[in-house]
Amino acid sequence: MKAKILSNREAAPGYFRLAVSATEALLRGRPGQFVMVRGEGWETDPLLRRPFSIYRFRKGMEAVEILYRAVGRGTRLLSQMKAGDAIDILGPLGNGFPDLPEGRRSLLVAGGAGVAPLISVAEAKGGSARLIMGGKTKDDISYVFEDERELGIDVTYATEDGSFGKMGTSISAMKEEASPGDTVFACGPLKMLREVERLSREMGFTSYVSYEERMGCGTGLCFGCVVMGAGGEYQRVCKDGPVFDVNELSWKDIEDID
Amino acid sequence: MVDLSVNMFGIDFKNPVFAASGTAGYGIELVHYIDLEKIGALITKGVSPKPKSGNPQPRIIETPSGILNSIGLQNIGVKRLIDEVLPELEKYDTSVIVNIFGDDIDGYINVAGAFLNEDRVDALEVNLSCPNVKEGGIAFGRDPKISAEITSAVVEASQKPVIAKLTPNVTDIAPIAKAVEEAGAAAVSVVNTLLGMAVDVETRRPYFKNVTAGLSGPAIRPVALRFVWETARAVKIPVIGIGGITSGKDALEFIMAGAAAVQVGSANLVDPGVISNVIDEIEDYCTKNGISDLKEIRGIIKEEI
């Protein structure tokens, strides 16, 4: 569907926040769901849409916000678009995160831009979940500061170079804070998700991960974005995910291809 | 009033714009985005006698105006297609064509035979040409004799109209098209993906584990159009044109080159509602140009050569 860009600004070096007008259906999406986006006028190159988690549901503004890093051709083109430009947005797609059981502590564990689907979880929970935000340097985490203020969420920051918050990764910070019975929602690099899976077995907490894979259609049509499921069948990340209980995936069959 | 309906091999299709196999899932995925009853026909993802897990990641990469894929024919197998998918499609008044393949001739016969009493299925499309599997695949489709042998075996086993889907990865498509026509194919689909490849210059490795992959999308349209034109001149059975169609204008090019119908493939992945636009644009063109039946322009370019 056609939408308008309301704002598109660099919130930290290399990290952009894009706000686009949203339909009611899109605003009813669940945290963890995603959208497929392409700029109007891209013609056939770039051809495919790009997938982005919904970062914030801006219900008052009838808009959703997306967080992205300008790394490839599509995201670089996106970063050059301006308020008022037309954009084509398909969504909400995928399954989203489940509701949290009442009375259990939840931890949102993010690696860099992997925080994207987690901020909307924090928003939906009215700030009751704790966010553990990790990155290589302060630049990888600083765009979250404004969400922390607006939403009043508790955040533990960790940087690998120690430039802000605790020295270390979001995993090392999580180890200090998690206890059996917690529920962990995680999104970030594959290496980090592997650790979440291992620790949830060792420490006895429930974990859901938002899994990332290169996507073709985002709607289950092409079978391009699969991940091996625990039952020995490839699961479509776009349709069966992107959120999986860690036990639904066959981690030994998941290769590090990046 | 423009009548876009086409009759091919005794079946009336509402219009000549079909959803190509492999880009429409099992059809069930598409119903959230498009009125299935509007499209000319749905061609479901290829099924084999047994479920197939397909290739490991990576499976897909974008190229200039195109897509390289190495899905590897992942599918739920013919039994689950019949038990789970066909009853769902029963709810929609739409033509259903099932794409089938096997590892060997017995496999093709086995999967085709499963549809003998499935009235919901209007026709079978035989994949003679997947570039992304080791067994059979493209090697079958390059050989007129094997292509003909598979085609006649499928016709006999299924008792349904059989559309042979041909590979573009040959020097000359005409002998293969003629061979499957003689073997009893009701139509030919032209073309499947073009063999391509991509290299990761950082790792200095081929991007895909199978090295080569199938190229589709607007990048291949001129090549596909040429194959359709060559095929339409070689056979009397209907030619269904496929290759990078994203608009009504694209579809009309194929029809003017001799296609009786077209399939929209990669464009569904970009916009799952695109077939609806393609149909509307063809209708607009016909209205503006006083065309009441697409037969008036089918293969029209042949007149001038």
Interface residues (C-beta under 8 A of the other chain):
Chain A: R38 T44 D45 P46 L47 L48 R49 D88 L90 E213 R214 M215 G216 C217 T219 G220 L221 C222 F223 G224 C225 V226 V227 G232 E233 Y234 K239 E255 I257
Chain B: G22 T23 A24 G25 E29 L30 H32 Y33 K45 P51 S53 G54 P56 Q57 P58 R59 I60 I61 E62 P64 S65 G66 I67 N69 I71 Q74 G217 P218 A219 T246 S266 N268 L269 V270 D271 P272
